[in-house]
Amino acid sequence: MRPTGFEQYQNDGTARGMVGDDSGYRSAATDNPLAHRHAFTAGATWFLGVMLLVAGSTVAMQGAVMLGAIVLIAGLATVAGAAVALMG
């Protein structure tokens, strides 16, 4: 089954974007690799912070409240640091 005209147009545009021939399909990763790396690192840091929040709340519910609170605070600080990195 052949794709419709619009689907073929989208496929061609995506293919042109992969080889860099069409400026309408430019990738942020190839335009500014340093900013892409910083954004990826900030996203990974944010994910780590969310995991710390989940782990801290789970530990606190199991009875080790002080340890859970420490992990929660670390998670909040990590998420806040990632947010600042994404804004800057």
Beta strands, then each sheet from edge to edge (+ up, - down):
end
